Amino acid sequence: MSKFAECMEHYKAQNSELGLGLSEALLTGVAKGLGPSIYNPDSSLVSGSDKAELDRVKNNFLIKKLGLADGPALDSAIAEVMEKMGTSNRTKYRAVVYALLAVKFGKEGMFS
């Protein structure tokens, strides 16, 4: 099994375990968009309690990648996704977080 396929297995398992309802196509598209960062144990995860990390998600993904305007709606969307994934869940895969944010803002088409 390739490294990418292994990562996808983790994402699909988390998706079904948490009942997130994300499509496999969306998860695959987001994972491919993240490039080699999904193979690094540190960069493949999002820390929901680290303000700098959440700012990175907002700036690098929501603003730069999805083209959204900065504002309080972005922060509340990130907080909502962190809550949905479970505040005590220490394994929040970046690809899953980004896929949830893409769905939240109706930007799934960017990853197909």
C-alpha positions in Angstrom: 0.0 0.0 0.0 1.4 3.4 -0.9 2.0 6.1 1.7 -0.8 8.2 0.2 -3.3 5.3 0.4 -2.3 4.8 4.1 -3.0 8.4 4.8 -6.3 8.1 3.0 -7.3 5.1 5.2 -6.7 7.2 8.3 -8.8 10.1 6.9 -11.7 7.8 5.9 -11.6 6.0 9.3 -11.8 9.4 11.1 -14.6 10.5 8.8 -16.7 7.5 9.5 -15.7 7.3 13.2 -16.9 10.8 13.8 -19.8 10.6 11.4 -18.7 13.7 9.4 -20.3 12.6 6.1 -17.4 13.8 3.9 -17.1 12.2 0.5 -14.0 10.2 -0.4 -13.5 12.3 -3.5 -13.3 15.5 -1.4 -10.9 13.9 1.1 -8.7 12.7 -1.8 -8.7 16.1 -3.4 -7.9 18.0 -0.2 -5.1 15.5 0.6 -3.6 15.9 -2.9 -3.7 19.7 -2.5 -1.8 19.4 0.8 1.1 17.7 -1.0 3.9 16.2 1.0 2.8 17.8 4.3 0.4 14.9 4.9 3.4 12.6 5.4 5.0 14.6 8.2 3.6 13.7 11.6 3.6 17.3 12.8 2.2 19.1 9.7 -0.4 16.4 9.0 -2.3 17.3 12.2 -4.0 20.5 13.4 -3.7 21.5 17.0 -7.1 23.0 18.1 -5.6 24.6 21.2 -2.7 26.4 19.5 -3.8 30.0 18.5 -0.8 30.3 16.0 -1.8 27.0 14.3 -5.5 28.1 14.0 -4.3 31.4 12.5 -2.2 29.5 10.0 -5.3 27.5 9.0 -7.2 30.7 8.6 -4.6 32.6 6.6 -3.1 29.8 4.5 -6.2 27.8 3.8 -9.3 29.9 4.1 -7.9 33.2 2.9 -5.1 32.2 0.4 -6.4 28.8 -0.9 -10.2 29.3 -0.7 -10.1 33.1 -1.4 -12.3 34.1 1.5 -12.3 37.5 3.1 -10.9 37.8 6.6 -13.4 38.3 9.3 -15.0 36.8 12.4 -16.9 34.3 10.3 -13.7 32.5 9.5 -12.7 32.2 13.2 -16.2 30.9 14.2 -16.1 28.3 11.3 -12.7 27.0 12.5 -14.1 26.8 16.1 -17.1 25.0 14.8 -15.0 22.4 13.0 -12.7 21.9 16.0 -15.9 21.3 18.1 -17.3 18.9 15.5 -14.0 16.9 15.6 -14.0 16.8 19.3 -12.1 19.1 21.6 -10.5 16.2 23.4 -9.5 14.5 20.1 -5.8 14.9 19.8 -5.7 13.5 16.2 -7.3 16.1 14.0 -6.0 15.3 10.6 -5.4 18.5 8.5 -7.0 17.0 5.4 -10.2 16.2 7.3 -10.2 19.7 9.0 -9.7 21.4 5.6 -12.4 19.2 3.9 -14.9 20.2 6.7 -14.0 23.9 6.2 -14.4 23.5 2.4 -17.9 22.1 2.9 -18.7 24.8 5.4 -18.0 27.5 2.8 -19.4 25.6 -0.2 -15.9 25.3 -1.9 -15.9 21.5 -2.4 -15.7 22.0 -6.2 -12.2 23.3 -5.8 -11.0 19.9 -4.9 -12.6 17.7 -7.5 
